[in-house]
Amino acid sequence: MTFDDLEHCIGEDIMAENDDAAVIAAEVSQLLNGLKPEDIFVVHRLAKDFASAITFEFAYKDGDMVEVVRKQGAVLETMIVWLQRHGVKSSSLRPPARMKISAGL
């Protein structure tokens, strides 16, 4: 799978269609479970993009973005778990704990 394909599937087919973070996480997990081990680099790159987007949103501390961050966090956490199952140390992608608390995650 290409980066653009994965980004589209997650962004347009999953996140845009669902509001519940648990549903998003389940659908992303199902999508990732269908990928091949060769797709590790694509998943890692997109996970880095999601981590950067969450950090960017936290910098603004805009209450309106809490739901967006919650959805992005569901995707990121699912990607981190998948990457770890495939031997990639990716815990550094998680936002610091104090940030999670401030956003209500």
N, C-alpha and C positions, 0 to 999 in steps of 0.2 A: 504494500500500500504506500502511496506517496504521501508526503506531508500535506499537500493540498487536499487530497482525498480524505485523510483522517480529520483534518481541520473542518472540512465541510460536513462530514458525517456527524461530528460531535456538535459543532456550532449550529448548523441549520437543521439537521434531522433529529437531534436529541434535545439540545438546550432550548432552541426556539419553540419546540413543540411541547415542552413540559415545564411546569413551575415548581414541582416538588423535587427537592434535592435528592431524596432517597430514590425516586424513580429515575432521575438523571444518572445517579451513581450505578444503579442496576443496569440500565441500558448501556452505559459506557463500559461497564464490566463485561457485559455480553459481547459487545463489539470487540473489545480488546482480547477476550478469550478466543475469538475467531482468527486472530492475527497469528502470523508465523514469528518464530524467534528472530528472524532476520529484520523484523519491523521494530526492533528495540530502539534503534537510533531515531526513527521517526517519532515514536511515542515519547522518547526522552526529550527531543527538541520541542514537541508541542507542550509537554509538561513544563518545560522551562518557560515557554511563552505564557502559560497560565499562571505560573508562580510570579512572573514579572507583572502580569496584569493585576493580580491580587495585591502585590506590594504597591503598585501604582495607586490603586483605589484606596488602600489604607493610608497613603500619604495625604490624601484629601480629607479623610475622616468625614465623608459625606454620608449622612444617615440614609439618604435615598439609595445608596449603592449597596446596602446591607444584603438585600436579596440577590443581587448580581454576584456579590462576593460569595455568598452561600452556595450558589449554583456552580460558580467557578471552583470553589473549594471541593465540592463533591466530585467534580471531574478530576481535579488535581490529585486528590487522595486516592481515587480509583486507579489513576495512572501510576502513582507511586507504588501502590500494592502490586500492580502487575509487573512493574519494572523490578521490584525486589524479588518477586517469584522467579524472575528470569536472571537473577544474579547481579543486578545493577544496584549499586549503593546510591540511593536517590533521596535519602532523608533530608539532605541539604535543600531540597526544593520546597520543603514545608516552610511557611511563614513562621516567624518566632511566635512562641506561645502567647506572649502579651498582646500580640496583634489579634490573635484568634479570639481572645476574651473580649477585647474592645469592640469587636464586630458582632459579638453574640454567637460565634460559631461553636 
